[in-house]
Amino acid sequence: MNLDDVRDLDRFPAYVYDLPGLETHVESIRAALGRTELFYAAKANPDAEILRAVAPHVDGIEVSSGGELAHVRETLPDIRLAFGGPGKSDEELALATGVDRLHVESPRELDRLRGPADVLLRANLPLHAPGAALTMSGPFGMDEDALEECARRITGNPHITLRGVHAHLASGLDAPAMLDLAHRIAEWAIPWLKTHGVDDPELNIGGGMAVDYTSPESRFDWRAYGAGLADIPTRLRIEPGRSMTAYHGWYVTDVLDVKTTRGETYVILRGGTHHLRTPVTKGHDQPFKALTANGPESPATLVGQLCTPKDVFARDVPVPSLRPGDVIAFAMAGAYAWNISHHDFLMHPEPAFHYIR
């Protein structure tokens, strides 16, 4: 995307999504995966235009709430859906009629499911994932005893069909680590499913592909990952989110003030982490580009308008000499950005949204 196109927006802050860039990226992922099914995790960014851009290049959409389910069904009425999440209400389970796969998180959730339903049992397996940014343990999925209990109950229920296992165990891994984990999951899951009468077992190994905010040009090795998954002898599905959309969104805003306090320079920007919570959530400096300033650089901290010292986009980073009115574009704002931010804190105006088509 040409950033010259966004420096003269009619108002700031604004999100700008590069839809052609996103489609090209998703097409390359689809090509690299071979027979592995690709579902997009809507939680990463459920913007309707994002959903429409990815839809032609994926096998379906993964949703994790009744709200996401209704939104995706309205936006993409004919798309296949997988419905996950650790705390489904009775109302959400009732909405799930007709989804392609329902991910069951507990025996109690299974008991509340009326069917008909094709289910994957979410497994919380004791497999270590060195280097993971997050491990999906605790409330996510079931241990072996609970999995056995669910399989037993499904055997006596004509309205529910056990199709396979869902095992998203960790996030933030590179391709070799993800492949190692996938093979270890398969070594347990395929024999376990066959002992419970599943002749054509399915395995959903989730998402969690690493995204490096310190190196925006670095990408997950989808080609190596797809080749390695081809060695697993069963039907496979993955559910990436951040690694698909993060690179194709920008949060663009302008400078309100620049000041030095006790020897430290602060650049105060319109907006803040109530619009782009990602850097606070992950504890990193959000990559950025100054669009209307250049020249010698010196350290400064980029902050927003909120009444909290945590409202920081990037701390003590080199910036050119900035003045009020200069424009800053934060990169990698296409996932877990606007949709996870605390929009109503201080009741500032919402950002504008623009789409490069």
C-alpha positions as CSV (number, residue, x, y, z in Angstrom):
1,M,0.0,0.0,0.0
2,N,1.3,3.5,-0.9
3,L,1.3,5.5,2.4
4,D,1.1,8.7,0.3
5,D,-2.5,7.8,-0.1
6,V,-3.3,8.2,3.6
7,R,-1.4,11.3,4.7
8,D,-4.2,13.6,3.5
9,L,-7.2,11.8,5.0
10,D,-10.1,14.1,5.9
11,R,-9.9,13.3,9.6
12,F,-7.8,11.4,12.1
13,P,-7.5,8.9,13.7
14,A,-8.4,6.5,10.9
15,Y,-8.0,2.8,10.2
16,V,-6.9,2.0,6.7
17,Y,-7.2,-1.6,5.4
18,D,-5.3,-2.7,2.3
19,L,-7.8,-5.3,0.9
20,P,-5.8,-6.2,-2.3
21,G,-2.7,-6.8,-0.2
22,L,-4.8,-9.0,2.2
23,E,-6.2,-11.0,-0.6
24,T,-2.8,-11.7,-2.1
25,H,-1.5,-12.8,1.2
26,V,-4.4,-15.1,1.9
27,E,-4.2,-16.6,-1.6
28,S,-0.5,-17.4,-0.9
29,I,-1.4,-19.1,2.3
30,R,-4.1,-21.1,0.7
31,A,-1.7,-22.2,-2.1
32,A,0.9,-23.3,0.5
33,L,-1.4,-25.4,2.6
34,G,-2.3,-28.0,0.0
35,R,-5.1,-30.3,1.3
36,T,-5.2,-28.7,4.7
37,E,-8.4,-26.7,5.3
38,L,-8.1,-23.0,6.1
39,F,-10.6,-21.3,8.3
40,Y,-10.2,-17.6,9.2
41,A,-10.5,-16.8,13.0
42,A,-13.0,-13.9,13.0
43,K,-11.8,-12.8,16.4
44,A,-8.7,-11.4,14.9
45,N,-10.7,-8.8,12.9
46,P,-14.4,-9.2,12.2
47,D,-14.7,-6.1,10.0
48,A,-17.2,-6.9,7.3
49,E,-15.0,-5.8,4.5
50,I,-12.1,-7.9,5.9
51,L,-14.5,-10.9,6.0
52,R,-15.6,-10.3,2.4
53,A,-12.0,-10.0,1.2
54,V,-10.8,-13.3,2.8
55,A,-14.0,-15.3,2.1
56,P,-13.1,-16.4,-1.5
57,H,-9.8,-17.8,-0.4
58,V,-10.7,-19.8,2.7
59,D,-12.7,-22.9,3.5
60,G,-14.7,-21.2,6.2
61,I,-14.8,-18.9,9.2
62,E,-14.2,-19.8,12.9
63,V,-16.4,-17.9,15.4
64,S,-16.2,-17.8,19.2
65,S,-19.5,-16.2,20.3
66,G,-23.1,-15.9,19.4
67,G,-22.4,-12.3,18.4
68,E,-19.6,-13.3,16.0
69,L,-21.8,-16.1,14.6
70,A,-24.7,-13.8,13.9
71,H,-22.4,-11.2,12.3
72,V,-20.6,-13.6,10.1
73,R,-23.9,-15.2,9.0
74,E,-25.3,-11.8,8.1
75,T,-22.1,-10.8,6.2
76,L,-21.4,-14.2,4.5
77,P,-24.6,-16.1,4.5
78,D,-23.2,-19.2,2.6
79,I,-19.8,-19.6,4.4
80,R,-19.0,-22.7,6.4
81,L,-18.7,-22.0,10.1
82,A,-16.8,-23.6,13.0
83,F,-18.0,-22.5,16.4
84,G,-15.6,-22.5,19.4
85,G,-15.1,-20.8,22.7
86,P,-14.9,-22.0,26.3
87,G,-18.1,-20.6,27.7
88,K,-21.1,-21.1,25.4
89,S,-24.5,-20.1,26.8
90,D,-27.7,-22.0,26.1
91,E,-28.7,-19.2,23.8
92,E,-25.5,-19.5,21.8
93,L,-25.7,-23.3,21.6
94,A,-29.3,-22.9,20.2
95,L,-27.9,-20.5,17.5
96,A,-25.3,-23.1,16.5
97,T,-27.7,-25.2,14.5
98,G,-26.3,-25.6,11.0
99,V,-22.7,-24.8,11.7
100,D,-20.2,-27.0,10.0
101,R,-18.4,-28.0,13.2
102,L,-19.1,-27.2,16.9
103,H,-16.1,-27.4,19.2
104,V,-17.2,-28.9,22.5
105,E,-15.3,-27.7,25.6
106,S,-16.7,-29.8,28.4
107,P,-19.1,-32.7,29.3
108,R,-21.5,-30.1,30.7
109,E,-21.5,-28.2,27.5
110,L,-22.1,-31.4,25.6
111,D,-25.1,-32.2,27.8
112,R,-26.6,-28.8,26.9
113,L,-26.2,-29.4,23.2
114,R,-29.5,-30.6,21.7
115,G,-28.3,-31.3,18.1
116,P,-28.2,-32.3,15.4
117,A,-24.5,-31.4,15.5
118,D,-21.1,-32.5,14.1
119,V,-18.6,-31.9,16.9
120,L,-14.9,-31.8,17.6
121,L,-13.9,-32.3,21.2
122,R,-11.4,-29.7,22.3
123,A,-8.4,-31.4,24.0
124,N,-6.2,-29.8,26.6
125,L,-3.2,-32.0,26.2
126,P,0.0,-32.0,28.4
127,L,2.3,-31.1,25.5
128,H,5.0,-28.5,26.2
129,A,5.5,-25.8,23.5
130,P,8.8,-24.0,24.1
131,G,8.9,-20.4,23.0
132,A,5.1,-20.0,22.9
133,A,3.8,-16.5,23.5
134,L,0.6,-18.0,25.0
135,T,-0.3,-21.5,26.1
136,M,-4.0,-22.3,25.9
137,S,-4.3,-24.3,29.1
138,G,-6.6,-23.7,32.0
139,P,-10.3,-23.2,30.9
140,F,-9.6,-24.3,27.3
141,G,-10.6,-27.8,26.4
142,M,-10.6,-31.0,28.4
143,D,-8.1,-33.5,29.9
144,E,-8.2,-37.2,29.0
145,D,-10.8,-38.2,31.5
146,A,-13.3,-35.5,30.3
147,L,-12.6,-36.4,26.7
148,E,-13.4,-40.1,27.5
149,E,-16.6,-39.1,29.2
150,C,-17.7,-37.0,26.2
151,A,-16.9,-39.8,23.7
152,R,-19.0,-42.2,25.8
153,R,-22.0,-39.9,26.0
154,I,-21.9,-39.2,22.2
155,T,-22.0,-42.9,21.5
156,G,-25.4,-43.1,23.0
157,N,-26.7,-39.8,21.4
158,P,-28.2,-40.2,17.8
159,H,-28.3,-36.4,17.3
160,I,-24.6,-35.8,17.8
161,T,-21.7,-37.1,15.7
162,L,-18.1,-37.1,16.9
163,R,-16.0,-36.0,13.9
164,G,-12.6,-35.3,15.5
165,V,-10.5,-33.3,18.0
166,H,-9.7,-29.6,18.3
167,A,-6.3,-29.0,19.9
168,H,-5.1,-25.4,19.7
169,L,-2.5,-25.5,22.5
170,A,-0.2,-22.5,21.9
171,S,0.3,-19.2,20.1
172,G,3.3,-17.3,18.8
173,L,5.3,-20.2,17.4
174,D,7.3,-20.3,14.2
175,A,6.7,-23.0,11.5
176,P,9.2,-25.7,12.8
177,A,7.7,-25.4,16.4
178,M,4.2,-25.4,15.1
179,L,4.9,-28.5,13.0
180,D,6.5,-30.3,15.9
181,L,3.4,-29.6,18.0
182,A,1.0,-30.7,15.3
183,H,2.7,-34.0,14.8
184,R,2.7,-34.7,18.6
185,I,-1.0,-33.8,18.7
186,A,-1.7,-36.2,15.8
187,E,0.2,-39.0,17.4
188,W,-2.2,-39.0,20.3
189,A,-5.5,-37.8,18.6
190,I,-5.7,-40.1,15.5
191,P,-5.4,-43.4,17.5
192,W,-7.7,-42.1,20.2
193,L,-10.4,-41.2,17.7
194,K,-10.2,-44.5,16.0
195,T,-10.7,-46.4,19.3
196,H,-13.9,-44.4,19.6
197,G,-15.2,-45.5,16.2
198,V,-14.3,-42.4,14.2
199,D,-13.1,-44.0,10.9
200,D,-12.3,-40.7,9.1
201,P,-10.9,-38.6,11.9
202,E,-10.6,-34.8,11.7
203,L,-7.9,-32.8,13.5
204,N,-8.2,-29.0,14.0
205,I,-4.8,-27.7,15.3
206,G,-6.0,-24.1,15.6
207,G,-4.0,-21.0,14.8
208,G,-1.2,-19.2,16.8
209,M,1.3,-18.6,13.9
210,A,4.0,-16.2,15.0
211,V,3.7,-12.5,14.1
212,D,6.8,-10.4,14.9
213,Y,5.9,-6.8,15.6
214,T,9.6,-5.9,15.9
215,S,10.2,-7.1,12.3
216,P,7.2,-6.3,10.1
217,E,8.9,-7.7,7.0
218,S,9.2,-11.2,8.6
219,R,6.5,-13.7,7.9
220,F,5.5,-17.1,9.0
221,D,6.9,-19.8,6.7
222,W,3.6,-21.0,5.2
223,R,5.2,-23.1,2.5
224,A,7.3,-25.1,5.0
225,Y,4.3,-25.5,7.3
226,G,2.0,-26.7,4.6
227,A,4.6,-29.2,3.4
228,G,5.1,-30.6,6.9
229,L,1.4,-30.9,7.6
230,A,1.1,-33.0,4.4
231,D,2.8,-35.8,6.4
232,I,0.0,-36.1,8.9
233,P,-2.3,-38.9,7.7
234,T,-5.7,-37.4,8.4
235,R,-8.1,-34.6,7.5
236,L,-6.6,-31.3,8.9
237,R,-7.9,-27.8,9.5
238,I,-6.1,-24.7,10.8
239,E,-7.7,-21.4,12.1
240,P,-5.2,-18.5,11.7
241,G,-6.3,-15.0,12.4
242,R,-3.5,-12.5,13.4
243,S,-1.0,-14.0,10.9
244,M,-3.5,-13.4,8.1
245,T,-4.7,-9.8,8.7
246,A,-2.2,-8.0,10.9
247,Y,0.0,-6.9,8.0
248,H,-2.8,-5.2,6.1
249,G,-4.1,-2.6,8.4
250,W,-2.7,0.8,9.5
251,Y,-3.8,3.2,12.3
252,V,-3.1,6.7,11.0
253,T,-3.3,9.8,13.2
254,D,-1.8,13.2,13.8
255,V,0.4,14.9,16.3
256,L,-1.4,17.2,18.9
257,D,1.6,18.2,21.0
258,V,5.2,17.6,21.6
259,K,6.8,18.3,25.0
260,T,9.8,17.4,27.1
261,T,9.3,16.5,30.8
262,R,12.3,15.8,33.0
263,G,14.5,15.2,30.0
264,E,12.2,12.9,28.2
265,T,10.3,13.8,25.0
266,Y,6.7,12.8,24.5
267,V,4.7,13.0,21.3
268,I,1.0,13.3,22.1
269,L,-1.2,11.9,19.3
270,R,-4.9,12.2,18.6
271,G,-6.5,8.9,19.6
272,G,-4.7,6.3,21.7
273,T,-4.7,2.7,22.9
274,H,-8.5,2.9,23.3
275,H,-8.4,2.6,19.5
276,L,-5.3,0.4,19.2
277,R,-4.7,-1.7,22.3
278,T,-2.3,-4.1,20.6
279,P,1.0,-2.6,21.9
280,V,-0.3,-2.5,25.5
281,T,-1.7,-6.0,25.3
282,K,1.5,-7.5,23.9
283,G,4.0,-5.2,25.6
284,H,5.8,-4.1,22.4
285,D,6.5,-0.9,20.5
286,Q,4.0,-0.7,17.6
287,P,5.9,-0.2,14.3
288,F,5.2,3.1,12.7
289,K,6.3,5.6,10.0
290,A,6.3,9.4,10.2
291,L,4.6,10.5,6.9
292,T,5.1,14.2,7.0
293,A,8.5,14.7,8.8
294,N,12.0,13.6,8.1
295,G,15.6,14.6,9.0
296,P,17.7,13.7,12.1
297,E,16.1,11.5,14.6
298,S,16.1,11.5,18.4
299,P,14.4,9.4,21.1
300,A,10.8,10.1,22.0
301,T,7.8,8.2,23.4
302,L,4.6,8.1,21.3
303,V,1.4,8.4,23.5
304,G,-2.3,9.0,23.1
305,Q,-4.9,11.2,24.8
306,L,-5.9,8.9,27.6
307,C,-5.5,9.8,31.3
308,T,-3.3,6.8,32.1
309,P,0.5,6.3,31.8
310,K,-0.2,3.0,30.0
311,D,-1.5,4.8,26.9
312,V,1.7,4.2,25.0
313,F,2.2,3.2,21.4
314,A,6.0,3.1,21.4
315,R,8.5,4.0,24.1
316,D,11.8,5.8,23.7
317,V,12.0,5.2,19.9
318,P,13.9,7.3,17.3
319,V,11.7,9.8,15.6
320,P,12.3,12.8,13.3
321,S,11.6,16.3,14.6
322,L,7.8,16.2,14.9
323,R,5.4,19.1,15.2
324,P,1.6,19.4,15.8
325,G,-0.1,18.4,12.6
326,D,2.4,15.8,11.5
327,V,1.0,12.5,10.5
328,I,2.0,9.1,11.9
329,A,1.0,5.7,10.5
330,F,1.2,2.7,12.8
331,A,1.7,-0.5,10.8
332,M,0.5,-4.1,11.6
333,A,-2.9,-2.8,12.9
334,G,-5.0,-5.3,11.0
335,A,-5.6,-7.8,13.8
336,Y,-6.5,-7.6,17.5
337,A,-6.5,-3.8,17.3
338,W,-9.8,-1.8,17.1
339,N,-11.9,-4.8,18.0
340,I,-10.2,-5.5,21.3
341,S,-9.8,-1.9,22.4
342,H,-11.7,-0.1,25.2
343,H,-13.5,2.2,22.9
344,D,-15.6,4.2,25.4
345,F,-12.9,5.1,27.9
346,L,-13.0,9.0,28.1
347,M,-15.6,9.0,25.3
348,H,-13.3,10.2,22.5
349,P,-14.6,10.1,18.9
350,E,-14.3,6.7,17.2
351,P,-11.8,6.5,14.3
352,A,-12.8,6.6,10.7
353,F,-12.4,3.5,8.5
354,H,-11.1,3.5,5.0
355,Y,-10.5,0.6,2.6
356,I,-8.0,0.4,-0.2
357,R,-9.6,-1.6,-3.0
